[in-house]
Amino acid sequence: MVGVISIAALQLVNFVRTAQFNEDMVNGSLWLMSQRLQQDPGALTELAARFDAQITVLPESGAPDDEYLRDRLRRGQVLIDTTNQGRTARLLYPMNDAELLEVQVNTVTEIQAQATAYLLLEDWQRSGQPVETFIRRVQPHFGYPLSVVGVEDLLLSDADYARMQYGDVLARLSIEGRQAEALAKLPGQPRALRLGPIEAFNPYSWQAITVIAVIGFMTLGLGVYWVVNSFQIRLRKLEQATSRLAQGHLNARVAISGGDPVSRLGMAFNKMAEHIQRLISIQREMVRAVSHELRTPVARIRFGMQIIEDVADDPFVSKQLSGMDSDIQELDELIDEILTYARLEEGGPLLDFQRANVADIALQVVEEARPPAHVSVSYAGDKTDDVVFAEVEPRYIHRAIQNLVGNAGRYATSRVRVSCAVGADTCRIDVEDDGPGIPEDEWDRVFTAFARLDDSRTRSSGGYGLGLSIVRRIAYWHGGRAMVGRSDDLGGARFTLIWPRRHHE
């Protein structure tokens, strides 16, 4: 396709270049004719004989009807047309505002070159100017160079030299046929007027080759761009589907068309997404079923314990029943934690982001906190009235801060401090305590589900190893992250939540 377009472009370029070349060759001769006829209208027959052509002066109304061609004539350009199946050339040249010069030539020979040279010599002699000045004046009307050279510099044969001495115009063609020129001796001077040299029309000149090369590269570049752009558009759609799948939209799929590598990649993605959706659906159903099946016997056990508690008077039995009730309560809480973690981990929930005051949420968690009696929870962040609104899911952010405060309260010695800062682009929550802290080599593992850093977690210390995992997933679904470090002020652990202030799909 590129080759065909390049060849067509070469033909078009050469068509324009040929027309321009022909105009340059005849423009000077037609200008000389028009100048002579304006000075001497009776010279029409003589000029026709000299140029072996049919010459006519037409009124301006004889111009072609085409407005583009008329405009070219008004700008002083030559119109060249062929008739008689290409054997006759018809030339139109504007003589003045009211008349056109029409010249019809059947054959182009050295006669026309000789006639042009004779007219130049005659006009020079009439002008009375130095030949160099005359040539500079008329040169703009010719498409080939005019110059004056010494006769001895022309390397003429004796016969050619004799012809020029007798006043003949000598037309010469180079041996390789690529150049032509006409020579006319200046009367009374050892110099000659040279018309040319005229270079033969070259359809494969470096200008034409450059244009074709540029067009070819542009066409090839457009083709490559079209192919790459189509791949890019389809890969962008695949990227969007992947992002939607990562955000929890498990029904995200890619439209498939064709059998190219991108289509095969999209097909593999769709199969992977279907497999993931099926696995997560099965796992969700299993978690729901297990949680439901666990809640039912737990509820029956609690109901039976309450009946036994009502009829039992033995203090020992009452103490055991109280312990069992606490165990059942822990089991209920564990089921809630598992369900929450599964909902956040397995494909993500559909969060309802709202504009909310994060400082108000943090302060609410502080006020609702129920830490051990020896621990106090305080708020030390920005004032709630000064905090700008952020786009969050209030229920889950509340849960994340609550989990961090509860975790800090279990290990704090006496103090837990919550701070909130909302900037132009991010929100930050810090929960610090004055407890023993977390060893640095355990910072990456602390957010792992069911991870226990020691074996001391009993009913009094609490914890199931899911609270911080839930915090991490909530931060993830808000586009942020959860981090742990050491508190510079209190000396214990410092848990940090950072996420964008504005939600992006």
Contacts in CASP RR format, 6 or more apart in sequence:
PFRMAT RR
TARGET T0000
AUTHOR 0000-0000-0000
METHOD contacts of the structure
MODEL  1
MVGVISIAALQLVNFVRTAQFNEDMVNGSLWLMSQRLQQDPGALTELAAR
FDAQITVLPESGAPDDEYLRDRLRRGQVLIDTTNQGRTARLLYPMNDAEL
LEVQVNTVTEIQAQATAYLLLEDWQRSGQPVETFIRRVQPHFGYPLSVVG
VEDLLLSDADYARMQYGDVLARLSIEGRQAEALAKLPGQPRALRLGPIEA
FNPYSWQAITVIAVIGFMTLGLGVYWVVNSFQIRLRKLEQATSRLAQGHL
NARVAISGGDPVSRLGMAFNKMAEHIQRLISIQREMVRAVSHELRTPVAR
IRFGMQIIEDVADDPFVSKQLSGMDSDIQELDELIDEILTYARLEEGGPL
LDFQRANVADIALQVVEEARPPAHVSVSYAGDKTDDVVFAEVEPRYIHRA
IQNLVGNAGRYATSRVRVSCAVGADTCRIDVEDDGPGIPEDEWDRVFTAF
ARLDDSRTRSSGGYGLGLSIVRRIAYWHGGRAMVGRSDDLGGARFTLIWP
RRHHE
1 219 0 8 1.000
2 216 0 8 1.000
2 219 0 8 1.000
2 220 0 8 1.000
3 216 0 8 1.000
5 215 0 8 1.000
5 216 0 8 1.000
5 219 0 8 1.000
6 212 0 8 1.000
6 215 0 8 1.000
6 216 0 8 1.000
6 219 0 8 1.000
9 211 0 8 1.000
9 212 0 8 1.000
9 215 0 8 1.000
9 216 0 8 1.000
10 203 0 8 1.000
10 208 0 8 1.000
10 212 0 8 1.000
13 208 0 8 1.000
13 211 0 8 1.000
13 212 0 8 1.000
14 203 0 8 1.000
14 208 0 8 1.000
17 201 0 8 1.000
17 203 0 8 1.000
17 205 0 8 1.000
17 208 0 8 1.000
18 201 0 8 1.000
19 80 0 8 1.000
21 201 0 8 1.000
22 80 0 8 1.000
23 77 0 8 1.000
23 78 0 8 1.000
23 80 0 8 1.000
24 142 0 8 1.000
24 143 0 8 1.000
24 144 0 8 1.000
25 143 0 8 1.000
25 144 0 8 1.000
25 198 0 8 1.000
26 78 0 8 1.000
26 80 0 8 1.000
26 91 0 8 1.000
27 78 0 8 1.000
27 93 0 8 1.000
27 141 0 8 1.000
27 142 0 8 1.000
27 143 0 8 1.000
28 116 0 8 1.000
28 141 0 8 1.000
28 142 0 8 1.000
28 143 0 8 1.000
29 51 0 8 1.000
29 112 0 8 1.000
29 115 0 8 1.000
29 116 0 8 1.000
29 119 0 8 1.000
30 78 0 8 1.000
30 91 0 8 1.000
30 93 0 8 1.000
30 101 0 8 1.000
30 103 0 8 1.000
31 93 0 8 1.000
31 138 0 8 1.000
31 141 0 8 1.000
31 142 0 8 1.000
32 116 0 8 1.000
32 119 0 8 1.000
32 120 0 8 1.000
32 123 0 8 1.000
33 47 0 8 1.000
33 51 0 8 1.000
33 55 0 8 1.000
33 93 0 8 1.000
33 101 0 8 1.000
33 103 0 8 1.000
33 119 0 8 1.000
34 93 0 8 1.000
34 94 0 8 1.000
34 95 0 8 1.000
34 101 0 8 1.000
35 123 0 8 1.000
36 43 0 8 1.000
36 47 0 8 1.000
36 119 0 8 1.000
36 123 0 8 1.000
37 43 0 8 1.000
37 44 0 8 1.000
37 47 0 8 1.000
37 57 0 8 1.000
37 95 0 8 1.000
37 101 0 8 1.000
38 95 0 8 1.000
38 96 0 8 1.000
41 57 0 8 1.000
44 55 0 8 1.000
44 57 0 8 1.000
47 55 0 8 1.000
47 115 0 8 1.000
48 54 0 8 1.000
48 55 0 8 1.000
50 111 0 8 1.000
50 115 0 8 1.000
50 118 0 8 1.000
50 119 0 8 1.000
51 103 0 8 1.000
51 105 0 8 1.000
51 111 0 8 1.000
51 112 0 8 1.000
51 115 0 8 1.000
52 105 0 8 1.000
52 107 0 8 1.000
52 109 0 8 1.000
52 111 0 8 1.000
52 112 0 8 1.000
53 103 0 8 1.000
53 104 0 8 1.000
53 105 0 8 1.000
53 106 0 8 1.000
53 112 0 8 1.000
54 103 0 8 1.000
54 104 0 8 1.000
54 105 0 8 1.000
55 101 0 8 1.000
55 102 0 8 1.000
55 103 0 8 1.000
55 104 0 8 1.000
56 101 0 8 1.000
56 102 0 8 1.000
56 103 0 8 1.000
56 104 0 8 1.000
57 95 0 8 1.000
57 99 0 8 1.000
57 100 0 8 1.000
57 101 0 8 1.000
57 102 0 8 1.000
58 92 0 8 1.000
58 99 0 8 1.000
58 100 0 8 1.000
58 101 0 8 1.000
58 102 0 8 1.000
59 98 0 8 1.000
59 99 0 8 1.000
59 100 0 8 1.000
60 97 0 8 1.000
60 98 0 8 1.000
60 99 0 8 1.000
60 100 0 8 1.000
62 100 0 8 1.000
63 69 0 8 1.000
63 70 0 8 1.000
63 73 0 8 1.000
63 92 0 8 1.000
63 100 0 8 1.000
64 70 0 8 1.000
64 79 0 8 1.000
64 92 0 8 1.000
69 79 0 8 1.000
72 79 0 8 1.000
73 79 0 8 1.000
73 92 0 8 1.000
73 94 0 8 1.000
73 100 0 8 1.000
74 94 0 8 1.000
76 93 0 8 1.000
76 94 0 8 1.000
78 91 0 8 1.000
78 92 0 8 1.000
78 93 0 8 1.000
79 91 0 8 1.000
79 92 0 8 1.000
79 93 0 8 1.000
80 89 0 8 1.000
80 90 0 8 1.000
80 91 0 8 1.000
81 89 0 8 1.000
81 90 0 8 1.000
81 92 0 8 1.000
82 88 0 8 1.000
82 89 0 8 1.000
82 90 0 8 1.000
83 90 0 8 1.000
83 104 0 8 1.000
87 106 0 8 1.000
88 104 0 8 1.000
88 105 0 8 1.000
88 106 0 8 1.000
89 104 0 8 1.000
89 105 0 8 1.000
89 108 0 8 1.000
90 102 0 8 1.000
90 103 0 8 1.000
90 104 0 8 1.000
91 101 0 8 1.000
91 102 0 8 1.000
91 103 0 8 1.000
91 104 0 8 1.000
91 105 0 8 1.000
92 100 0 8 1.000
92 101 0 8 1.000
92 102 0 8 1.000
93 100 0 8 1.000
93 101 0 8 1.000
93 103 0 8 1.000
94 100 0 8 1.000
94 101 0 8 1.000
95 101 0 8 1.000
105 112 0 8 1.000
110 171 0 8 1.000
110 182 0 8 1.000
113 169 0 8 1.000
113 171 0 8 1.000
113 180 0 8 1.000
113 182 0 8 1.000
113 195 0 8 1.000
114 168 0 8 1.000
114 169 0 8 1.000
114 171 0 8 1.000
114 182 0 8 1.000
116 182 0 8 1.000
116 195 0 8 1.000
117 169 0 8 1.000
117 182 0 8 1.000
117 183 0 8 1.000
117 184 0 8 1.000
117 193 0 8 1.000
117 195 0 8 1.000
118 169 0 8 1.000
118 184 0 8 1.000
120 138 0 8 1.000
120 146 0 8 1.000
120 184 0 8 1.000
120 193 0 8 1.000
120 195 0 8 1.000
121 184 0 8 1.000
121 186 0 8 1.000
121 187 0 8 1.000
121 193 0 8 1.000
123 134 0 8 1.000
123 138 0 8 1.000
124 131 0 8 1.000
124 134 0 8 1.000
124 193 0 8 1.000
125 187 0 8 1.000
127 134 0 8 1.000
128 134 0 8 1.000
129 137 0 8 1.000
131 148 0 8 1.000
131 186 0 8 1.000
131 191 0 8 1.000
131 193 0 8 1.000
132 148 0 8 1.000
135 146 0 8 1.000
135 147 0 8 1.000
135 148 0 8 1.000
135 193 0 8 1.000
138 146 0 8 1.000
139 145 0 8 1.000
139 146 0 8 1.000
142 195 0 8 1.000
144 195 0 8 1.000
144 196 0 8 1.000
144 197 0 8 1.000
144 198 0 8 1.000
145 194 0 8 1.000
145 196 0 8 1.000
145 197 0 8 1.000
146 193 0 8 1.000
146 194 0 8 1.000
146 195 0 8 1.000
146 196 0 8 1.000
147 193 0 8 1.000
147 194 0 8 1.000
147 196 0 8 1.000
148 186 0 8 1.000
148 191 0 8 1.000
148 192 0 8 1.000
148 193 0 8 1.000
148 194 0 8 1.000
149 191 0 8 1.000
149 192 0 8 1.000
149 194 0 8 1.000
150 190 0 8 1.000
150 191 0 8 1.000
150 192 0 8 1.000
151 161 0 8 1.000
151 164 0 8 1.000
151 185 0 8 1.000
151 190 0 8 1.000
151 191 0 8 1.000
151 192 0 8 1.000
152 190 0 8 1.000
154 183 0 8 1.000
154 192 0 8 1.000
156 164 0 8 1.000
156 170 0 8 1.000
160 170 0 8 1.000
163 170 0 8 1.000
164 170 0 8 1.000
164 183 0 8 1.000
164 184 0 8 1.000
164 185 0 8 1.000
164 192 0 8 1.000
165 185 0 8 1.000
167 184 0 8 1.000
167 185 0 8 1.000
169 182 0 8 1.000
169 183 0 8 1.000
169 184 0 8 1.000
170 182 0 8 1.000
170 183 0 8 1.000
170 184 0 8 1.000
171 180 0 8 1.000
171 181 0 8 1.000
171 182 0 8 1.000
171 183 0 8 1.000
172 180 0 8 1.000
172 181 0 8 1.000
172 182 0 8 1.000
172 183 0 8 1.000
173 179 0 8 1.000
173 180 0 8 1.000
174 180 0 8 1.000
174 197 0 8 1.000
177 200 0 8 1.000
178 199 0 8 1.000
178 200 0 8 1.000
179 197 0 8 1.000
179 198 0 8 1.000
179 199 0 8 1.000
179 200 0 8 1.000
180 196 0 8 1.000
180 197 0 8 1.000
180 198 0 8 1.000
180 200 0 8 1.000
181 194 0 8 1.000
181 195 0 8 1.000
181 196 0 8 1.000
181 197 0 8 1.000
181 198 0 8 1.000
182 194 0 8 1.000
182 195 0 8 1.000
182 196 0 8 1.000
183 192 0 8 1.000
183 193 0 8 1.000
183 194 0 8 1.000
183 195 0 8 1.000
184 192 0 8 1.000
184 193 0 8 1.000
184 195 0 8 1.000
185 191 0 8 1.000
185 192 0 8 1.000
185 193 0 8 1.000
186 192 0 8 1.000
186 193 0 8 1.000
202 208 0 8 1.000
231 262 0 8 1.000
234 262 0 8 1.000
234 263 0 8 1.000
235 262 0 8 1.000
237 254 0 8 1.000
237 255 0 8 1.000
238 254 0 8 1.000
238 262 0 8 1.000
238 265 0 8 1.000
238 266 0 8 1.000
238 269 0 8 1.000
241 252 0 8 1.000
241 253 0 8 1.000
241 254 0 8 1.000
241 269 0 8 1.000
241 273 0 8 1.000
242 252 0 8 1.000
242 269 0 8 1.000
244 252 0 8 1.000
245 252 0 8 1.000
245 273 0 8 1.000
245 276 0 8 1.000
247 348 0 8 1.000
247 477 0 8 1.000
247 505 0 8 1.000
248 347 0 8 1.000
248 348 0 8 1.000
248 350 0 8 1.000
250 273 0 8 1.000
250 276 0 8 1.000
250 277 0 8 1.000
250 280 0 8 1.000
250 281 0 8 1.000
250 347 0 8 1.000
251 277 0 8 1.000
252 273 0 8 1.000
253 270 0 8 1.000
253 273 0 8 1.000
254 266 0 8 1.000
254 269 0 8 1.000
254 270 0 8 1.000
256 263 0 8 1.000
256 266 0 8 1.000
256 267 0 8 1.000
256 270 0 8 1.000
257 263 0 8 1.000
280 346 0 8 1.000
280 347 0 8 1.000
283 342 0 8 1.000
283 346 0 8 1.000
284 342 0 8 1.000
284 346 0 8 1.000
287 338 0 8 1.000
287 339 0 8 1.000
287 342 0 8 1.000
287 346 0 8 1.000
288 339 0 8 1.000
291 335 0 8 1.000
291 338 0 8 1.000
291 339 0 8 1.000
294 331 0 8 1.000
294 335 0 8 1.000
295 332 0 8 1.000
295 335 0 8 1.000
298 328 0 8 1.000
298 331 0 8 1.000
298 332 0 8 1.000
298 335 0 8 1.000
301 324 0 8 1.000
301 328 0 8 1.000
302 325 0 8 1.000
302 328 0 8 1.000
305 321 0 8 1.000
305 324 0 8 1.000
305 325 0 8 1.000
305 328 0 8 1.000
308 317 0 8 1.000
308 321 0 8 1.000
309 318 0 8 1.000
309 321 0 8 1.000
312 318 0 8 1.000
312 321 0 8 1.000
326 459 0 8 1.000
330 459 0 8 1.000
333 464 0 8 1.000
334 464 0 8 1.000
334 466 0 8 1.000
337 464 0 8 1.000
337 466 0 8 1.000
337 467 0 8 1.000
337 470 0 8 1.000
338 466 0 8 1.000
340 399 0 8 1.000
340 466 0 8 1.000
340 470 0 8 1.000
341 449 0 8 1.000
341 466 0 8 1.000
341 467 0 8 1.000
341 469 0 8 1.000
341 470 0 8 1.000
341 473 0 8 1.000
343 349 0 8 1.000
344 470 0 8 1.000
344 473 0 8 1.000
344 474 0 8 1.000
344 477 0 8 1.000
345 449 0 8 1.000
345 469 0 8 1.000
345 473 0 8 1.000
348 473 0 8 1.000
348 477 0 8 1.000
349 396 0 8 1.000
349 477 0 8 1.000
351 393 0 8 1.000
351 396 0 8 1.000
351 477 0 8 1.000
351 478 0 8 1.000
352 393 0 8 1.000
353 391 0 8 1.000
353 392 0 8 1.000
353 393 0 8 1.000
353 503 0 8 1.000
354 391 0 8 1.000
354 392 0 8 1.000
354 393 0 8 1.000
354 394 0 8 1.000
355 389 0 8 1.000
355 390 0 8 1.000
355 391 0 8 1.000
356 389 0 8 1.000
356 390 0 8 1.000
356 391 0 8 1.000
356 392 0 8 1.000
356 394 0 8 1.000
356 397 0 8 1.000
357 384 0 8 1.000
357 387 0 8 1.000
357 389 0 8 1.000
357 390 0 8 1.000
358 387 0 8 1.000
358 390 0 8 1.000
358 392 0 8 1.000
358 397 0 8 1.000
358 420 0 8 1.000
358 422 0 8 1.000
358 427 0 8 1.000
358 429 0 8 1.000
359 381 0 8 1.000
359 382 0 8 1.000
359 383 0 8 1.000
359 384 0 8 1.000
359 387 0 8 1.000
359 420 0 8 1.000
359 422 0 8 1.000
360 384 0 8 1.000
360 387 0 8 1.000
361 392 0 8 1.000
361 394 0 8 1.000
361 397 0 8 1.000
361 398 0 8 1.000
361 401 0 8 1.000
362 379 0 8 1.000
362 381 0 8 1.000
362 401 0 8 1.000
362 418 0 8 1.000
362 419 0 8 1.000
362 420 0 8 1.000
362 429 0 8 1.000
363 379 0 8 1.000
363 384 0 8 1.000
364 398 0 8 1.000
365 398 0 8 1.000
365 401 0 8 1.000
365 402 0 8 1.000
365 405 0 8 1.000
365 418 0 8 1.000
366 377 0 8 1.000
366 378 0 8 1.000
366 379 0 8 1.000
366 405 0 8 1.000
366 418 0 8 1.000
368 402 0 8 1.000
369 377 0 8 1.000
369 402 0 8 1.000
369 405 0 8 1.000
369 406 0 8 1.000
369 409 0 8 1.000
369 416 0 8 1.000
371 377 0 8 1.000
371 405 0 8 1.000
371 406 0 8 1.000
371 409 0 8 1.000
371 412 0 8 1.000
371 416 0 8 1.000
372 409 0 8 1.000
372 410 0 8 1.000
374 413 0 8 1.000
374 414 0 8 1.000
375 409 0 8 1.000
375 412 0 8 1.000
375 413 0 8 1.000
375 414 0 8 1.000
375 415 0 8 1.000
375 416 0 8 1.000
376 414 0 8 1.000
376 415 0 8 1.000
376 416 0 8 1.000
377 405 0 8 1.000
377 409 0 8 1.000
377 416 0 8 1.000
377 417 0 8 1.000
377 418 0 8 1.000
378 415 0 8 1.000
378 416 0 8 1.000
378 417 0 8 1.000
378 418 0 8 1.000
379 417 0 8 1.000
379 418 0 8 1.000
379 419 0 8 1.000
379 420 0 8 1.000
380 417 0 8 1.000
380 418 0 8 1.000
380 419 0 8 1.000
381 418 0 8 1.000
381 419 0 8 1.000
381 420 0 8 1.000
381 421 0 8 1.000
382 420 0 8 1.000
382 421 0 8 1.000
382 422 0 8 1.000
387 420 0 8 1.000
387 422 0 8 1.000
388 422 0 8 1.000
388 423 0 8 1.000
388 501 0 8 1.000
390 422 0 8 1.000
390 427 0 8 1.000
390 501 0 8 1.000
390 502 0 8 1.000
391 501 0 8 1.000
391 502 0 8 1.000
391 503 0 8 1.000
392 427 0 8 1.000
392 478 0 8 1.000
392 499 0 8 1.000
392 503 0 8 1.000
393 477 0 8 1.000
393 478 0 8 1.000
396 474 0 8 1.000
396 477 0 8 1.000
396 478 0 8 1.000
397 474 0 8 1.000
397 478 0 8 1.000
399 470 0 8 1.000
399 474 0 8 1.000
400 429 0 8 1.000
400 470 0 8 1.000
400 471 0 8 1.000
400 474 0 8 1.000
400 475 0 8 1.000
400 482 0 8 1.000
400 497 0 8 1.000
401 418 0 8 1.000
401 429 0 8 1.000
401 431 0 8 1.000
401 497 0 8 1.000
403 467 0 8 1.000
403 468 0 8 1.000
403 470 0 8 1.000
403 471 0 8 1.000
404 429 0 8 1.000
404 431 0 8 1.000
404 468 0 8 1.000
404 471 0 8 1.000
404 495 0 8 1.000
404 497 0 8 1.000
405 416 0 8 1.000
405 418 0 8 1.000
405 431 0 8 1.000
407 463 0 8 1.000
407 467 0 8 1.000
407 468 0 8 1.000
407 495 0 8 1.000
408 416 0 8 1.000
408 431 0 8 1.000
408 432 0 8 1.000
408 433 0 8 1.000
408 493 0 8 1.000
408 495 0 8 1.000
409 416 0 8 1.000
409 433 0 8 1.000
410 461 0 8 1.000
410 462 0 8 1.000
410 463 0 8 1.000
411 433 0 8 1.000
411 435 0 8 1.000
411 436 0 8 1.000
411 437 0 8 1.000
411 461 0 8 1.000
411 493 0 8 1.000
412 433 0 8 1.000
412 434 0 8 1.000
412 435 0 8 1.000
413 433 0 8 1.000
413 434 0 8 1.000
413 435 0 8 1.000
414 434 0 8 1.000
415 433 0 8 1.000
415 434 0 8 1.000
415 490 0 8 1.000
416 431 0 8 1.000
416 432 0 8 1.000
416 433 0 8 1.000
417 430 0 8 1.000
417 431 0 8 1.000
417 432 0 8 1.000
417 433 0 8 1.000
417 489 0 8 1.000
417 490 0 8 1.000
418 429 0 8 1.000
418 430 0 8 1.000
418 431 0 8 1.000
419 429 0 8 1.000
419 430 0 8 1.000
419 432 0 8 1.000
420 427 0 8 1.000
420 428 0 8 1.000
420 429 0 8 1.000
420 430 0 8 1.000
421 427 0 8 1.000
421 428 0 8 1.000
422 428 0 8 1.000
422 501 0 8 1.000
423 501 0 8 1.000
424 501 0 8 1.000
425 500 0 8 1.000
425 501 0 8 1.000
425 502 0 8 1.000
426 498 0 8 1.000
426 499 0 8 1.000
426 500 0 8 1.000
426 501 0 8 1.000
427 497 0 8 1.000
427 498 0 8 1.000
427 499 0 8 1.000
427 500 0 8 1.000
427 501 0 8 1.000
428 496 0 8 1.000
428 497 0 8 1.000
428 498 0 8 1.000
429 496 0 8 1.000
429 497 0 8 1.000
430 494 0 8 1.000
430 495 0 8 1.000
430 496 0 8 1.000
431 494 0 8 1.000
431 495 0 8 1.000
431 496 0 8 1.000
432 487 0 8 1.000
432 489 0 8 1.000
432 490 0 8 1.000
432 491 0 8 1.000
432 492 0 8 1.000
432 493 0 8 1.000
432 494 0 8 1.000
432 495 0 8 1.000
433 487 0 8 1.000
433 490 0 8 1.000
433 492 0 8 1.000
433 493 0 8 1.000
434 487 0 8 1.000
434 490 0 8 1.000
434 491 0 8 1.000
434 492 0 8 1.000
435 490 0 8 1.000
435 491 0 8 1.000
435 492 0 8 1.000
435 493 0 8 1.000
436 492 0 8 1.000
437 486 0 8 1.000
437 491 0 8 1.000
437 492 0 8 1.000
437 493 0 8 1.000
438 446 0 8 1.000
438 453 0 8 1.000
438 484 0 8 1.000
438 485 0 8 1.000
438 493 0 8 1.000
439 453 0 8 1.000
440 485 0 8 1.000
440 486 0 8 1.000
442 453 0 8 1.000
443 484 0 8 1.000
443 485 0 8 1.000
445 451 0 8 1.000
445 453 0 8 1.000
446 453 0 8 1.000
446 468 0 8 1.000
446 484 0 8 1.000
447 468 0 8 1.000
447 469 0 8 1.000
447 471 0 8 1.000
447 472 0 8 1.000
447 482 0 8 1.000
447 484 0 8 1.000
448 469 0 8 1.000
449 465 0 8 1.000
449 466 0 8 1.000
449 469 0 8 1.000
450 464 0 8 1.000
450 465 0 8 1.000
450 466 0 8 1.000
450 469 0 8 1.000
451 465 0 8 1.000
451 469 0 8 1.000
452 465 0 8 1.000
457 463 0 8 1.000
468 482 0 8 1.000
468 495 0 8 1.000
471 482 0 8 1.000
471 495 0 8 1.000
471 497 0 8 1.000
472 481 0 8 1.000
472 482 0 8 1.000
475 481 0 8 1.000
475 482 0 8 1.000
475 497 0 8 1.000
475 498 0 8 1.000
475 499 0 8 1.000
478 499 0 8 1.000
478 500 0 8 1.000
478 503 0 8 1.000
479 499 0 8 1.000
479 500 0 8 1.000
480 497 0 8 1.000
480 498 0 8 1.000
480 499 0 8 1.000
480 500 0 8 1.000
481 497 0 8 1.000
481 498 0 8 1.000
481 499 0 8 1.000
482 495 0 8 1.000
482 496 0 8 1.000
482 497 0 8 1.000
483 495 0 8 1.000
483 496 0 8 1.000
483 498 0 8 1.000
484 493 0 8 1.000
484 494 0 8 1.000
484 495 0 8 1.000
484 496 0 8 1.000
485 493 0 8 1.000
485 494 0 8 1.000
485 495 0 8 1.000
485 496 0 8 1.000
486 492 0 8 1.000
486 493 0 8 1.000
486 494 0 8 1.000
487 493 0 8 1.000
487 494 0 8 1.000
488 494 0 8 1.000
END
